[in-house]
Amino acid sequence: MVLLTNIVYFTFLGGYLSGAVSGLVTILYTFFRYMEPQQLFVYSDTNIGRIIVIAISIPLMVCIVGYLKQDLMDKNKELEKANEDLRKLSITDPLTHIHNRRYFDEVFYDEFIRAKRLNIPIALAIIDIDFFKEYNDLYGHIAGDKGLRNVAQSLKKNVKRTGDFAARYGGDEFAVVLPNTGKEGAAVVCGRILNSIRDLRIHHKASAFGILTISIGIAVCYDFENLVSENLFHLADQALYKAKEKGRNRYSY
């Protein structure tokens, strides 16, 4: 019984291979356990029957337990995948397929605290589509949704460094976080984003520029004394209004 219990245990713990090894050891043991005293490999009719039963039942036991083990592993993998898919859905904007505001709030706070701990700069850019209400009114919501997706894809293409991330903050507003990035580095990234949107040449008759454009407000934190993540977001939002006041289709600090 101890050996049979060990077969079940090792098979469930290590799968078919582990069960086969422990089963083979048990079968070999039965050859010595049931042979006639002082007569190597000599058996009575009764003991031969026992050996045959054990030799058949143990492989079946290994197969059954091994199958149950594999089935459990497969179900665990499916559950892990389902959980991962659910996690991705919970942090992804369904329209633009980039991160949503929930993910932004979580990661931005963590990145801000990390930058403060390591005393490294962090940049935040707030992006707004110029004259987007007019674009929606003129071309319809389907075109408006397509415009949002185009902006989101341009952000994904230009925010590529490990640790950087872009998110749809809400409506026609997006946010980009650039850890360990100063003013000049943030300007380079935002300049690329601006140009990529212009290069799309999306017709916008209600815009002064004739095409769909964006405005960007940039805030960079070097000194973390008496500054929290909400302050940095407020500064970036103020910079966005400056960009709009200056004529839009640009970035501002």
Summary of the structure (lengths in Angstrom):
residues: 253
radius of gyration: 32.8
end to end distance: 77.0
largest distance: 105.5
contacts: 781
relative contact order: 0.11
helix: 62%
strand: 14%
